Amino acid sequence: MKNFAMIGAGGYIAPRHMKAIKDTNNNLVAALDKNDSVGIMDSYFPEADFFVEYERFDRHLDLLKRKGTYIDYVSITTPNYLHDSHIRFALRQNAHAICEKPLVLNPHNIDALQLVEKETGKNIYNILQLRLHPSIIKLKENVRKELSKKPNKIFEVDLTYLTSRGHWYFTSWKGDEHKSGGIATNIGVHFYDMLAWVFGDIKRNEVHLKKEDASSGYLEFENARVRWFLSVNYDFLPDEIKRQGQRTYRSITVDNQEVEFSSGFTDLHSVSYQHILSGQGFGLEEARKSIEIVSAIREQAVVQNPSEFHPYLRKVSA
């Protein structure tokens, strides 16, 4: 049994990490969040110590260490712009870091963290859960088989992801591009990772829409042309999804064939933890391509290229 600490226990994604620690038969020893709405901990680790002040959390871990209780892993589920700092804290505690996506906001942060890994001898792992989804693994295998027959084949891909959010979203840190990285970073980074994992290195990156509640563009990989559209605006959902009372829509089509990957999506954190604990986690270099993509999207100007527009762009202009 490994001992875990958690930074960000009050966040939206934190319960998935708590469940993953529980599912892998490990123990959450202590948790930190500046907000105290963490009653969900009772469902997983009611005996875990909880702190709202970083200084007391730090002191507590030090006291535990002096009594012979060592933290093996620190799970990080904090706002995106704090990941870099909290990863460094984890490694200074002589623990490995398991960090929610995006690992960091910029590629140069990865370079700096590699030095910290080397200095401490501890590892940094990113949750890149789509690489572990059975449907995506099957897609990668099918693409590999097709490329073995037609090495120059270019797949036509449409990525559409809409996850409706209320007014709170834009008041929270997620609505601040300096803290979240913006829509493409906050809700899209693991999709870009998946696309690079399946279709190879990035060759071209265009941005066609960049708004507070929606973003769209075109990516060209070694073996795929990808039109993408991401949004947190309920109005852009397909009518059939609204009629079903749902607020989220995910779709990936490859050569006009739908890739079904909606089922089992929420269980992938536990699979990710199993992967990490068995020594197969995704480290800094695995995260690099997706961070380079979102960083470039953030820095680019919007261009008009109607021939590569995602079909959902007309919803925005309608």
Residue pairs with C-beta under 8 A, 6 or more apart in sequence:
1 25
1 26
1 27
2 26
2 27
2 72
2 73
2 277
3 26
3 27
3 29
3 69
3 70
3 71
3 72
3 73
4 21
4 26
4 27
4 28
4 29
4 71
4 72
4 73
4 74
4 75
5 28
5 29
5 30
5 31
5 32
5 57
5 61
5 71
5 73
5 74
5 75
5 90
5 93
5 95
6 14
6 17
6 18
6 28
6 30
6 31
6 32
6 74
6 75
6 76
6 77
7 31
7 32
7 33
7 57
7 74
7 75
7 76
7 77
7 78
7 86
7 89
7 90
8 14
8 32
8 33
8 75
8 76
8 77
8 78
8 79
8 86
8 100
9 18
9 31
9 32
9 33
9 38
9 41
9 50
9 77
10 33
10 34
10 35
10 36
10 37
10 38
11 33
11 77
11 78
11 79
13 77
13 100
14 33
14 38
14 40
14 77
15 40
15 43
15 44
16 266
16 269
16 270
17 75
17 77
17 98
17 100
17 269
17 273
18 28
18 40
18 41
18 43
18 44
18 45
19 44
19 269
19 270
20 269
20 270
20 272
20 273
21 27
21 28
21 44
21 45
21 75
21 273
22 28
22 44
22 45
23 270
23 273
23 274
24 270
24 273
24 274
24 277
26 73
26 277
27 45
28 41
28 44
28 45
28 48
29 48
29 49
29 64
29 69
29 71
30 48
30 49
30 50
30 51
30 57
30 60
30 61
30 64
30 71
31 38
31 41
31 45
31 48
31 49
31 50
31 51
32 50
32 51
32 52
32 54
32 57
33 50
33 52
34 52
34 53
35 52
36 50
36 52
38 50
41 48
41 50
49 60
51 57
51 60
58 89
61 71
61 93
64 70
64 71
65 71
65 93
70 94
70 95
71 93
71 94
71 95
72 95
72 96
73 90
73 95
73 96
73 97
73 98
73 276
74 86
74 89
74 90
74 93
74 95
74 96
74 97
74 98
75 98
75 99
76 83
76 86
76 87
76 90
76 97
76 98
76 99
76 100
77 100
78 86
78 100
79 173
79 174
79 179
79 180
80 102
80 105
80 173
80 179
80 180
80 181
80 185
80 186
81 105
81 173
81 178
81 179
81 180
81 181
83 99
83 100
83 102
83 103
83 104
83 105
84 104
84 105
84 109
84 112
84 113
86 97
86 99
87 97
87 99
87 103
87 104
87 113
87 116
87 124
88 113
88 116
90 96
90 97
90 122
91 97
91 116
91 117
91 120
91 122
91 124
92 120
94 120
94 122
95 122
96 122
96 123
96 124
96 125
96 276
97 122
97 123
97 124
97 125
98 125
98 127
98 273
98 276
98 281
99 124
99 125
99 126
99 127
100 127
101 126
101 127
101 128
101 189
101 190
101 193
101 290
102 181
102 185
102 186
102 189
102 287
102 290
102 291
102 294
103 109
103 110
103 124
103 126
103 284
103 287
103 291
104 110
104 113
104 287
104 291
105 181
105 185
105 291
105 294
105 295
106 291
106 295
107 288
107 291
107 292
107 295
109 291
110 284
110 285
110 287
110 288
110 291
113 124
113 284
114 284
116 124
117 123
117 124
117 284
123 281
123 283
124 283
124 284
125 276
125 281
125 282
125 283
126 281
126 282
126 283
126 284
126 286
126 287
127 190
127 269
127 272
127 282
128 190
128 193
128 194
128 197
128 272
128 282
128 286
128 287
128 290
129 190
129 268
129 269
129 271
129 272
130 136
130 190
130 191
130 193
130 194
130 197
130 261
130 268
131 137
131 193
131 194
131 197
131 282
132 268
132 271
132 272
132 275
133 261
133 264
133 265
133 268
134 264
135 259
135 260
135 261
136 194
136 198
136 259
136 261
139 198
139 254
139 259
140 197
140 198
143 155
143 198
143 199
143 223
143 254
146 153
146 155
147 153
147 223
153 223
154 223
154 224
154 225
155 199
155 223
155 224
155 225
155 254
155 255
156 224
156 225
156 254
156 255
156 256
157 195
157 199
157 224
157 225
157 226
157 227
157 252
157 253
157 254
158 226
158 227
158 228
158 251
158 252
158 253
158 310
158 311
159 191
159 195
159 226
159 227
159 228
159 229
159 251
159 252
160 228
160 229
160 249
160 250
160 251
160 252
160 310
160 312
161 187
161 188
161 191
161 229
161 230
161 231
161 249
161 250
161 251
162 229
162 230
162 231
162 232
162 233
162 236
162 237
162 248
162 249
163 187
163 231
163 232
163 247
163 248
163 249
164 232
164 233
164 234
164 237
164 247
164 248
165 174
165 232
169 175
169 232
170 212
170 213
173 179
173 180
174 180
174 186
175 212
177 298
180 186
181 189
181 294
181 298
182 210
182 215
182 297
182 298
183 211
183 212
183 213
183 214
183 215
183 230
183 231
183 232
184 215
184 217
184 230
184 294
184 297
184 298
185 294
185 297
185 298
187 230
187 232
188 215
188 228
188 230
188 294
189 290
189 291
189 293
189 294
190 290
191 228
191 230
192 219
192 289
192 290
192 293
192 294
193 286
193 287
193 289
193 290
195 219
195 221
195 224
195 226
196 202
196 221
196 289
196 290
196 293
198 224
199 221
199 222
199 223
199 224
199 226
200 221
200 222
200 223
200 224
201 221
201 222
201 289
202 219
202 220
202 221
202 289
202 292
202 293
203 220
203 221
203 222
204 218
204 219
204 220
205 217
205 218
205 219
205 220
205 293
205 296
205 297
205 300
206 217
206 218
206 219
206 300
206 303
206 305
206 308
207 215
207 216
207 217
207 297
207 300
207 301
207 302
207 303
208 216
208 217
208 218
208 302
208 303
208 304
208 305
208 308
208 309
208 310
208 313
209 215
209 216
209 217
209 229
209 302
209 313
209 316
210 297
210 302
211 316
213 231
213 232
213 233
214 229
214 230
214 231
214 232
214 233
214 236
214 316
215 229
215 230
215 231
215 297
216 227
216 228
216 229
216 230
216 309
216 310
216 312
216 313
216 316
217 227
217 228
217 297
217 310
218 225
218 226
218 227
218 228
218 305
218 308
218 310
219 225
219 226
219 228
219 293
220 226
224 254
225 308
227 308
227 309
227 310
227 311
228 310
229 310
229 311
229 312
229 313
231 312
234 242
234 247
235 315
236 312
236 315
236 316
237 246
237 247
237 249
238 249
241 248
241 249
250 261
250 262
250 265
251 258
252 258
252 259
252 261
253 259
272 281
275 281
275 282
